[in-house]
């Protein structure tokens, strides 16, 4: 892509706050810089909201709630469907925009736009399938009428690693259910969400239904909205540490919450597995999004009989990956999001090697501009290494051998997290047995990708509360009301 094209897609995005259907500057007049992580240079500046701006966004959402809830489900669904069409039509320009602000290669960014759009298509169909019930009371003297209604104004907080898909995964069910929203995207990647707001407005979403506040002061803007009491739900995707704080804040007004938090995904390979499939699955589970994903394989446990061969094959695949700016042809490994991310990965690798792990490939930063770290494979990683309990969020695959099935399950479950686990085996009985024993909300059985708009996404333990996507995703934005009818 030429520099002119890059400037064009960045220039086409509104850089102000989207409140009540209008683009407005922050009341303070402040802005902040959005950087290209592959070069460290500025792409543009966007409005930096303060507490007053956040409250104005909530005011707009509250004002629009009653009217929006009364809109027919079919019309809500048609708005989502039109937005889906527009996302697909503009996939290339949106992918370039995402690559510039987040760093992932263009092909992967285009894949995310498609994935993001699918949430709109899925929930466009779910909007007309919100059901209820009618039943006879056990004593026969009355009837039970069960209805579902929108929970009300919602607060949505999205992360930087999937800047479009994490937005549509929350906005889609909120629109379908009849909820208005205030959404705060991550400060590192605000442009994708601002572009999405424009697309939804073009698709016919009424003023005030979606309000977008970009800010470098997430706590200062969002905490007053949580404690205000007029918003009735918070949906957050991010770290467990931040999720805990938000849950404490939500407790004051008893806000309904859904939380998609941290992960520490184990990747189990048994000696009866198809190694070609296991290595391919490992590449998907580890290197999707440069390893910057809560679903990324974080701990590879490989049965001792195939550990050396698996390590050799995985190392060959990782060594072959081209690294560079995501706009360059053939690049698979882009930059990490910022210098802090590079420093964290560096520290985790050093800790593992200090404890006896061996580097099979990679294991170092890259000289020059941008936030790059080599695709890395470590073997003989001890279970007390920091990366066994902390999310790596980078292109590092740590391999630890195991001997027995019980040992593998014990190691896999030895974490406070429970988002996703991966399992490779050709033994059907073992597949079912281990899948049931693994403590995770999602299992990748002989596959390295679990995310799908038609499936419920979420974890257990300290990986979160609630589910996004699937037939249950819309329920997070609905309240069930029981009407007792006397005959």
HELIX and SHEET records of a PDB file:
HELIX    1   1 UNK A    3  UNK A   11  1                                   9    
HELIX    2   2 UNK A   51  UNK A   69  1                                  19    
HELIX    3   3 UNK A   73  UNK A   89  1                                  17    
HELIX    4   4 UNK A   91  UNK A  102  1                                  12    
HELIX    5   5 UNK A  106  UNK A  126  1                                  21    
HELIX    6   6 UNK A  127  UNK A  129  5                                   3    
HELIX    7   7 UNK A  165  UNK A  177  1                                  13    
HELIX    8   8 UNK A  187  UNK A  189  5                                   3    
HELIX    9   9 UNK A  191  UNK A  202  1                                  12    
HELIX   10  10 UNK A  218  UNK A  228  1                                  11    
HELIX   11  11 UNK A  240  UNK A  253  1                                  14    
HELIX   12  12 UNK A  275  UNK A  287  1                                  13    
HELIX   13  13 UNK A  288  UNK A  291  5                                   4    
HELIX   14  14 UNK A  304  UNK A  319  1                                  16    
HELIX   15  15 UNK A  339  UNK A  354  1                                  16    
HELIX   16  16 UNK A  386  UNK A  388  5                                   3    
HELIX   17  17 UNK A  405  UNK A  413  1                                   9    
HELIX   18  18 UNK A  428  UNK A  437  1                                  10    
HELIX   19  19 UNK A  473  UNK A  477  5                                   5    
SHEET    1   A 2 UNK A  17  UNK A  19  0                                        
SHEET    2   A 2 UNK A  22  UNK A  24 -1                                        
SHEET    1   B 2 UNK A  31  UNK A  35  0                                        
SHEET    2   B 2 UNK A  42  UNK A  47 -1                                        
SHEET    1   C 3 UNK A 133  UNK A 136  0                                        
SHEET    2   C 3 UNK A 142  UNK A 150 -1                                        
SHEET    3   C 3 UNK A 478  UNK A 486 -1                                        
SHEET    1   D 6 UNK A 210  UNK A 212  0                                        
SHEET    2   D 6 UNK A 181  UNK A 184  1                                        
SHEET    3   D 6 UNK A 154  UNK A 157  1                                        
SHEET    4   D 6 UNK A 233  UNK A 237  1                                        
SHEET    5   D 6 UNK A 256  UNK A 260  1                                        
SHEET    6   D 6 UNK A 464  UNK A 465 -1                                        
SHEET    1   E 7 UNK A 358  UNK A 361  0                                        
SHEET    2   E 7 UNK A 376  UNK A 379 -1                                        
SHEET    3   E 7 UNK A 396  UNK A 402  1                                        
SHEET    4   E 7 UNK A 297  UNK A 303  1                                        
SHEET    5   E 7 UNK A 265  UNK A 269  1                                        
SHEET    6   E 7 UNK A 420  UNK A 424  1                                        
SHEET    7   E 7 UNK A 442  UNK A 445  1                                        
SHEET    1   F 2 UNK A 417  UNK A 418  0                                        
SHEET    2   F 2 UNK A 460  UNK A 461 -1                                        
END                                                                             
